[in-house]
Amino acid sequence: MEQRPNQPTSVAVEHALRDLQNRTLANLDGDFARLIYLASTRDYNSGRYAHDGLSFRFTEPVAEQVLAEAHREVFVSLALSPLKILVAQLEQYIRSGCASPGELLATWHELEPFRILAPEYGDPITVQLFISNIRVALAIVRASCREHQRH
């Protein structure tokens, strides 16, 4: 099969994916943190992914493809995971200290920023399942936090 110009080779993509997993994603605490990180590498105006380190080490097209693939993979894994796992991942993310738990839970309940975590080409049913399950997971975690505060 002939390689098209500017089309990333599978070898370059494999190397870049390993690089992303080993240098960046492995340092994040859980799949929920990985999902948030990967979604944040996507420009909300263009839908394109960017990562200076990967682009410098490989190329922009390779970096973009790797980030998009990793984003889809983590998203689908979380979207299709049992609710118990999703709750545990959300609790792990909250414990990571990115914001106070009460503030994060209130903001996520009110503004629903998790709606932008889905990859651009996500299956609409999987995206809706994810959003629905996150709402339920948030309710469970909020109730658990309220219960801990009473004791």
N, C-alpha and C positions, 0 to 999 in steps of 0.2 A: 504494500500500500504506500503510495507516494505521500510524503509529508508536505502539507500546504505551508506557504510562507507565514511566519508569525504564529503558527500553530504550535503549542507546546508539545514536546515529545513526551511519551509515557515515562521514559527514564527520568527526565527532568522533573516531571510531576511527582513521581515516586520519591525522588530525593528531597524535593521541596516539602512534600507532605511529612516525611520523616523529620525534617528539620523543624517544621512547625510544631509537630507533636512533641519532639524532644526538647526544644529550646523554649517554647512558649506554653503550649497547652498542658504539658506535664507539671508546670509550676502553678497552675490554677487549681483551686480547691473544689473539685467536683464538676460534673457535667453541666450543672446550671451556670456556674461561673464561666465555663468554656463557651456555652451558648451565648451568654451576654457579651463576652469578649468578641467572639466571631461575628455576631450581629453588629457590633460597634465598628468593625472594619469595613462595613458596607456604607457607601455614601448614600444618604437618603434621597438625594436629588437625582442621581444617575443610576443607582442600583449597583454600581461597580464596587468591587472590593479592592482595598489597597493595604499594603503592608511594606513599609520602607525597607525593613531588614530582608524580607523575602525577595522583594524587587531588586535590591542591590546584589544579593547573593545569587539569584537566578535571573528572572526577567519579570516585567510587569504582567504579561499574559500568564506566565506560570503561577505567579503569586495570586493573581485573581482566580484562576481555576482551582488552585489548592484551597484557598479560603472558602470559595463557594462550595466545594465538595465537603470540606470539613464541617462547614455550617450546616449543610443538609444532613450529614451523617449524625451529628450531635442532636440536632433538632428532632429528627425522626426517632432516634433512640429514646429521647425524653418523652416525645409525644405519644409513643406507643408503650411506654413503660407503665407498670401498674401504679395506681394512685399512691399506694404506700411508698413506692420508690420516689415518686415525684415529690411527695411531702418531705421525705428525708433529704432529697437534693435541695429543696427550697430552704429547709431548716439549716442545712450545711452552708448554703450561700448567705443566709442571714447571719449566722454565727461568724462568718468571715470578717465581719466588722466594717463593711462598706458604708453603713449608715446605722443609726440606732434601730433596733428591731421595730419599735413602735412607729417610728417615722417611716421606715421602709414599708411596713405593712399598711399603714394608712395611705401612703402615696400610691402604692400598687393597687389598693382597693379603689381609691378615688379616680386615678388617672389611667389605670390599666396600661402601663408602659410595656408590659409583656406582649402586647399585640404586635409590636414591631420586631419581635424576636424570630418570627418565622422567615425562612429563606424566601426569596422572591418567587421561585418556581415550585413552591411547596404545593402538595396536593391539597385542595380546598377542604376536603373532609378531615384530613390529618391536622390541618391548621385549626379548624373549628374544634376538633377533639382536644388539641393542646390548650386552646384558650379556655374551653369549658373546664378541663381538668385543673388548670392553673387557678381558676376562680375557686374551685372546690378546695384545692390544696391551700390556698390563701385563707379560706374560711376555717379550715382545720387548724392551721398554724395560729391564726388570730385567737381562736377559742382556746387553744393550748396555752398561749401566752397569757390570756386573761385568767385562766385557771391557776397558772404558776404565780401570778401577781396576788391572787387571793390568799395563797398559802405562804 
